[in-house]
Amino acid sequence: MAYEAKDYSKLIGMQGFSDTLLNNHFTLYKGYVTNTNNVMDTLAAMLKDGKVGTPEYAELKRRLGWEFNGMRLHELYFGNLGGKKALDPASKLGRKLAQDFGSYEAWLQDFKGTGTMRGIGWTIQYQDNVSGKLINQWINEHDVGHPAGCIPILILDVFEHAFITDYGLKRADYIEAFFNNVDWAAAENRLK
């Protein structure tokens, strides 16, 4: 069964994100979906042909992590956008942030600080599936640095394609726009 790109056109017109930026970002995401399907199809054919011991098979196995995570992280990112309200401190997520970080403000400072680090990648708030604790993590590439078994709660794309069209090198301004558009209910629904 092939993966299909999801439609995020409801985000068009979102304040702080130009239609050009969003449409370019959607096109990039669709490429990850296409490439995930292509790599999976090629791997299946190689398995059928008994070519699992080849360097080509090994490299495609490694590449699948990049393409699949690129697809999935963009789905999570777009899925936690489109909100119009601030986080309710009394909500389940609001209470959990205060519990694990001391306050919402401390969590926000840590999350934004992680997002403005030099480099390309993702800032992801995870929930440890063992302890339940929330952590903010820098992910340099799609397929490297994910804490094993943790659940992504809030995802921020900090690759340049996510902001440079509208914000140039002003990543902090992009992050402010991101927080003006977080769908906190979507993030909270990921919380266990």
C-alpha positions as a printed NumPy array, in Angstrom:
array([[  0.   ,   0.   ,   0.   ],
       [  1.51 ,   3.302,  -1.085],
       [  1.556,   6.373,   1.116],
       [ -0.452,   9.353,  -0.097],
       [  0.351,  12.992,   0.541],
       [ -2.134,  14.61 ,   2.88 ],
       [ -3.853,  17.846,   1.958],
       [ -2.812,  20.77 ,   4.154],
       [ -4.308,  23.491,   1.963],
       [ -6.437,  24.603,   4.939],
       [ -3.239,  26.318,   6.165],
       [ -3.178,  28.658,   3.147],
       [ -3.8  ,  32.177,   4.381],
       [ -2.356,  31.444,   7.815],
       [ -1.006,  34.647,   9.338],
       [  2.784,  34.873,   9.275],
       [  3.2  ,  32.289,   6.485],
       [  2.934,  33.409,   2.873],
       [  1.075,  31.239,   0.396],
       [  4.328,  30.928,  -1.577],
       [  6.18 ,  29.596,   1.443],
       [  3.422,  27.128,   2.298],
       [  2.962,  25.891,  -1.27 ],
       [  6.719,  25.37 ,  -1.646],
       [  6.77 ,  23.52 ,   1.669],
       [  3.823,  21.319,   0.634],
       [  5.654,  20.46 ,  -2.608],
       [  8.761,  19.485,  -0.645],
       [  6.632,  17.285,   1.627],
       [  5.007,  15.596,  -1.38 ],
       [  8.507,  14.754,  -2.616],
       [  9.191,  12.901,   0.631],
       [  5.984,  10.911,   0.168],
       [  6.91 ,  10.042,  -3.426],
       [ 10.467,   9.122,  -2.474],
       [  9.298,   6.99 ,   0.459],
       [  7.085,   5.006,  -1.914],
       [  9.85 ,   4.704,  -4.53 ],
       [ 12.439,   3.501,  -2.023],
       [ 10.006,   0.999,  -0.492],
       [  9.079,  -0.344,  -3.932],
       [ 12.736,  -0.685,  -4.928],
       [ 13.585,  -2.437,  -1.646],
       [ 10.675,  -4.859,  -2.121],
       [ 11.869,  -5.679,  -5.644],
       [ 15.441,  -6.189,  -4.427],
       [ 14.21 ,  -8.489,  -1.658],
       [ 12.201, -10.5  ,  -4.166],
       [ 15.275, -10.758,  -6.413],
       [ 17.521, -11.856,  -3.536],
       [ 19.657,  -8.71 ,  -3.603],
       [ 19.573,  -8.009,   0.141],
       [ 23.317,  -8.501,   0.595],
       [ 24.281,  -5.757,  -1.818],
       [ 25.666,  -2.301,  -1.038],
       [ 22.759,  -0.804,  -3.017],
       [ 20.235,  -2.512,  -0.75 ],
       [ 22.073,  -1.309,   2.356],
       [ 22.183,   2.282,   1.131],
       [ 18.491,   2.243,   0.24 ],
       [ 17.685,   0.888,   3.707],
       [ 19.559,   3.85 ,   5.184],
       [ 17.894,   6.269,   2.765],
       [ 14.443,   5.05 ,   3.764],
       [ 14.926,   6.578,   7.226],
       [ 15.584,   9.986,   5.68 ],
       [ 12.635,   9.884,   3.278],
       [ 10.127,   8.291,   5.674],
       [ 10.98 ,  10.599,   8.578],
       [ 10.924,  13.585,   6.221],
       [  7.396,  12.574,   5.254],
       [  6.194,  11.852,   8.771],
       [  7.799,  14.878,  10.477],
       [  6.229,  17.207,   7.919],
       [  2.838,  15.605,   8.561],
       [  3.258,  16.166,  12.29 ],
       [  4.507,  19.727,  11.72 ],
       [  1.646,  20.716,   9.414],
       [ -0.747,  18.861,  11.716],
       [  0.17 ,  21.049,  14.68 ],
       [ -0.367,  24.289,  12.735],
       [ -3.545,  26.226,  12.048],
       [ -4.526,  27.106,  15.605],
       [ -5.798,  30.506,  16.599],
       [ -5.679,  30.405,  20.414],
       [ -2.937,  30.442,  23.013],
       [ -2.313,  27.35 ,  25.104],
       [ -4.72 ,  27.107,  28.015],
       [ -2.531,  26.761,  31.132],
       [ -5.265,  24.632,  32.73 ],
       [ -5.29 ,  22.155,  29.825],
       [ -3.68 ,  18.739,  30.166],
       [ -0.684,  19.883,  28.104],
       [ -0.42 ,  23.21 ,  29.932],
       [ -0.344,  21.456,  33.314],
       [  2.19 ,  18.877,  32.064],
       [  4.532,  21.592,  30.75 ],
       [  4.396,  23.405,  34.096],
       [  5.004,  20.149,  35.955],
       [  7.996,  19.041,  33.863],
       [  9.646,  22.431,  33.281],
       [  8.55 ,  24.394,  36.345],
       [  6.393,  26.732,  34.242],
       [  5.089,  27.236,  30.734],
       [  7.496,  30.158,  30.388],
       [ 10.503,  27.965,  31.268],
       [  9.377,  25.351,  28.73 ],
       [  8.856,  28.04 ,  26.081],
       [ 12.304,  29.503,  26.723],
       [ 13.863,  26.05 ,  26.338],
       [ 11.848,  25.179,  23.212],
       [ 12.612,  28.5  ,  21.505],
       [ 16.244,  28.274,  22.584],
       [ 16.447,  24.852,  20.995],
       [ 14.776,  26.15 ,  17.827],
       [ 17.197,  29.045,  17.432],
       [ 20.343,  26.938,  17.746],
       [ 22.669,  27.212,  14.768],
       [ 22.124,  24.487,  12.242],
       [ 19.381,  22.879,  10.234],
       [ 16.842,  20.412,  11.466],
       [ 13.872,  20.148,  13.768],
       [ 12.919,  21.1  ,  17.279],
       [ 10.653,  18.451,  18.705],
       [  8.968,  18.227,  22.051],
       [  8.823,  14.563,  22.947],
       [  7.138,  12.639,  25.672],
       [  9.258,   9.818,  27.075],
       [  7.074,   6.753,  26.74 ],
       [  8.568,   5.222,  29.915],
       [  8.623,   8.122,  32.398],
       [  6.004,  10.323,  30.716],
       [  8.375,  13.31 ,  31.036],
       [  8.375,  15.971,  28.324],
       [ 11.705,  16.876,  26.723],
       [ 12.7  ,  19.307,  23.974],
       [ 15.095,  17.765,  21.491],
       [ 17.158,  19.074,  18.569],
       [ 17.071,  16.767,  15.557],
       [ 19.816,  17.656,  13.101],
       [ 18.571,  15.466,  10.265],
       [ 15.302,  13.628,   9.733],
       [ 16.802,  10.272,  10.57 ],
       [ 19.307,  11.068,  13.338],
       [ 18.915,  11.92 ,  17.01 ],
       [ 15.39 ,  10.814,  17.777],
       [ 15.065,   9.535,  21.346],
       [ 14.043,   5.875,  21.027],
       [ 10.389,   5.192,  21.724],
       [  9.502,   8.787,  22.55 ],
       [  6.293,  10.321,  21.227],
       [  6.538,  13.566,  19.213],
       [  4.134,  16.107,  20.735],
       [  5.002,  19.463,  19.119],
       [  7.101,  19.698,  15.971],
       [  8.877,  22.794,  14.63 ],
       [ 10.653,  22.632,  11.267],
       [ 13.803,  24.766,  11.416],
       [ 15.275,  23.845,   8.06 ],
       [ 15.664,  27.045,   6.031],
       [ 12.918,  26.037,   3.59 ],
       [ 10.418,  26.476,   6.43 ],
       [ 11.114,  30.188,   6.907],
       [ 13.692,  31.815,   4.622],
       [ 11.185,  32.866,   1.931],
       [  9.267,  34.987,   4.452],
       [ 11.825,  35.732,   7.156],
       [ 15.242,  35.566,   5.525],
       [ 17.698,  34.641,   8.266],
       [ 15.411,  35.852,  11.075],
       [ 14.605,  32.432,  12.485],
       [ 13.4  ,  33.874,  15.809],
       [ 10.709,  35.872,  13.952],
       [  9.582,  32.698,  12.186],
       [  9.381,  30.899,  15.536],
       [  7.153,  33.698,  16.863],
       [  4.864,  33.247,  13.836],
       [  4.877,  29.501,  14.46 ],
       [  3.699,  30.013,  18.043],
       [  0.942,  32.346,  16.839],
       [ -0.393,  29.438,  14.779],
       [  0.096,  26.345,  16.954],
       [ -2.924,  24.086,  17.116],
       [ -2.541,  23.207,  20.796],
       [ -5.394,  20.694,  20.646],
       [ -3.497,  18.706,  18.008],
       [ -0.353,  18.725,  20.162],
       [ -2.308,  17.784,  23.273],
       [ -3.988,  14.876,  21.456],
       [ -0.531,  13.346,  20.966],
       [  0.12 ,  13.424,  24.718],
       [ -0.284,  10.13 ,  26.572]])
